[in-house]
Amino acid sequence: YIGNGLAEAQNLSEGQQFSDNNADKGRGFRVGLPLSDNFQLGYSWYSGNYDNENSRRLKMQALDASWITQGFQLIYERIWTNMENPESYEAGEGKGDYLIGAFMVSQIQCFISYQRVEYEDPFHGPWFTGAISADMGISLKKSRWAAGLIFSPASNAYLKLEYDWNREEDNVLKDD
């Protein structure tokens, strides 16, 4: 695929955009390898300039695996990212994992998932304004367990009950 790409923002999750902020186009692909009717491996890649000056590159790669049957799902993804920063700053780096297991009991899907992110970026952060100036940076190590039930009374409607256990390194705030 080719598109506008991601924009520079306070953090990676805020980089979505509907118009382009530079002359570069983001490029990416995903290749899936089905090993059986139920099991698939995949590799994804993305690269594009993300700053307004069209000079710094954002690169992402991911590996995924899924095993899906009629009543059971097990899906895993691992992602790595690298963000070029201005010359006086080290590159930003991130990695994360996502795992979900789910099974059906009648019209109720039971699930449990685990998510983890490690994100280090000395240039961007909560007070980043887009100017070439230092921010406090980002240093994030966070994980989450989630468990829940999804009830589907009809094919186009569902009710979901979920509880999340959030864990953030060096953070005493309980935000489950």
C-alpha positions as a printed Julia matrix, in Angstrom:
176×3 Matrix{Float64}:
   0.0     0.0    0.0
   0.97    3.61  -0.51
  -0.69    6.49   1.34
  -0.25    9.76   3.21
   1.68    8.04   5.96
   1.86    8.88   9.62
   2.6    12.37  10.97
   4.94   13.47  13.72
   3.05   13.9   16.99
   3.5    13.65  20.74
   3.58    9.85  20.42
   3.07    7.13  17.81
  -0.62    6.58  18.53
  -1.47   10.21  17.63
   0.21   10.17  14.18
  -2.9     9.31  12.13
  -3.84   11.96   9.57
  -6.3    12.56   6.72
  -4.13   15.03   4.82
  -0.41   14.75   4.14
   2.09   16.8    6.18
   5.03   16.31   3.75
   5.89   15.26   0.18
   6.74   11.66   1.09
   4.27    8.79   0.91
   4.16    6.04   3.5
   4.68    2.58   2.03
   3.98   -0.81   3.51
   2.94   -4.39   2.95
   1.87   -7.55   4.74
   2.69  -11.06   3.6
   0.73  -13.96   5.03
   1.79  -17.59   4.78
  -1.06  -20.04   5.43
   0.47  -23.24   6.81
  -2.91  -24.99   7.12
  -6.61  -24.13   6.95
  -6.41  -22.84  10.52
  -2.82  -21.59  11.02
  -1.14  -18.56   9.4
   2.15  -16.68   9.84
   2.62  -13.09   8.67
   5.17  -10.31   8.28
   4.33   -6.59   7.99
   6.57   -3.66   7.06
   6.0     0.13   6.92
   8.33    3.05   6.12
   7.74    6.75   5.52
   8.96   10.23   6.42
   6.82   11.56   9.24
   8.05   15.08  10.01
   6.86   18.31   8.32
  10.35   18.92   6.88
  10.25   15.53   5.06
  13.64   14.5    6.46
  13.12   11.94   9.26
  11.94    8.38   8.7
   9.6     6.14  10.69
  10.0     2.38  10.18
   7.85   -0.41  11.61
   8.0    -4.19  11.29
   5.79   -6.89  12.76
   5.5   -10.65  12.89
   2.17  -12.34  13.56
   0.74  -15.81  13.96
  -2.89  -16.9   14.15
  -4.61  -20.2   14.79
  -8.36  -19.93  14.24
 -10.96  -22.7   14.26
 -14.75  -22.48  14.41
 -14.83  -22.22  18.21
 -11.3   -21.11  19.14
  -8.85  -18.29  18.31
  -5.24  -17.72  19.3
  -3.57  -14.62  17.79
  -0.12  -13.18  18.51
   1.69  -10.13  17.09
   5.15   -8.65  17.82
   6.04   -5.16  16.5
   9.26   -3.13  16.34
   9.5     0.55  15.43
  12.33    3.04  14.87
  11.86    6.82  14.6
  14.64    9.06  13.32
  15.0    12.21  15.42
  16.96   15.44  14.82
  20.75   14.93  14.77
  21.33   15.91  18.4
  18.89   13.22  19.66
  19.07    9.45  19.64
  16.45    7.59  17.6
  13.16    6.69  19.22
  12.47    2.99  19.55
   9.48    0.92  20.44
   8.44   -2.69  20.65
   5.32   -4.43  21.73
   3.43   -7.7   21.96
  -0.23   -8.6   21.65
  -1.72  -12.02  22.46
  -5.38  -13.01  22.58
  -7.06  -16.32  23.16
 -10.81  -16.76  22.74
 -13.32  -19.59  22.63
 -17.06  -19.84  22.04
 -19.64  -21.28  24.43
 -23.04  -21.13  22.69
 -23.51  -17.41  21.82
 -20.89  -16.22  24.32
 -17.24  -15.66  23.41
 -14.83  -15.83  26.36
 -11.45  -14.15  25.9
  -8.23  -13.26  27.64
  -5.52  -11.02  26.2
  -2.11   -9.66  27.06
  -0.57   -6.45  25.67
   2.87   -5.02  26.37
   4.68   -1.93  25.09
   8.19   -0.53  25.61
   8.65    2.93  24.08
  11.74    5.15  24.43
  11.97    8.46  22.57
  14.11   11.37  23.84
  12.63   13.95  21.42
   8.83   13.5   21.45
   6.52   13.5   24.45
   3.46   15.03  26.13
   4.49   18.66  25.46
   5.78   18.18  21.9
   4.53   21.04  19.68
   6.18   20.18  16.36
   9.0    22.69  16.77
  12.58   21.42  16.68
  13.08   21.65  20.42
  13.6    19.15  23.18
  10.66   17.71  25.05
  10.84   15.68  28.21
  10.76   12.59  26.01
   8.93    9.32  26.43
  10.0     6.37  28.53
   7.13    3.95  28.79
   6.97    0.34  29.91
   3.4    -0.81  30.23
   1.46   -4.05  30.14
  -2.18   -5.04  30.36
  -4.11   -8.22  30.94
  -7.74   -8.22  29.88
 -10.5   -10.79  30.31
 -14.09  -10.71  29.28
 -17.21  -12.04  27.66
 -18.94  -11.08  24.43
 -22.6   -12.0   23.96
 -23.96  -11.94  20.38
 -27.76  -12.15  20.31
 -27.72  -11.35  16.55
 -25.05  -11.29  13.82
 -24.88   -7.47  13.84
 -25.12   -6.79  17.59
 -23.14   -7.68  20.68
 -22.75   -6.85  24.36
 -19.25   -6.89  25.83
 -18.06   -7.14  29.43
 -14.31   -6.61  29.9
 -11.97   -5.94  32.8
  -8.39   -4.7   32.29
  -5.46   -5.04  34.69
  -3.01   -2.27  33.76
   0.59   -2.3   34.91
   2.99    0.57  34.27
   6.6     0.53  35.45
   7.26    3.01  38.28
   3.64    4.17  38.36
   1.66    3.84  41.57
  -1.61    4.99  39.96
  -4.1     2.14  39.87
  -6.03    2.5   36.62
  -7.6    -0.92  36.11
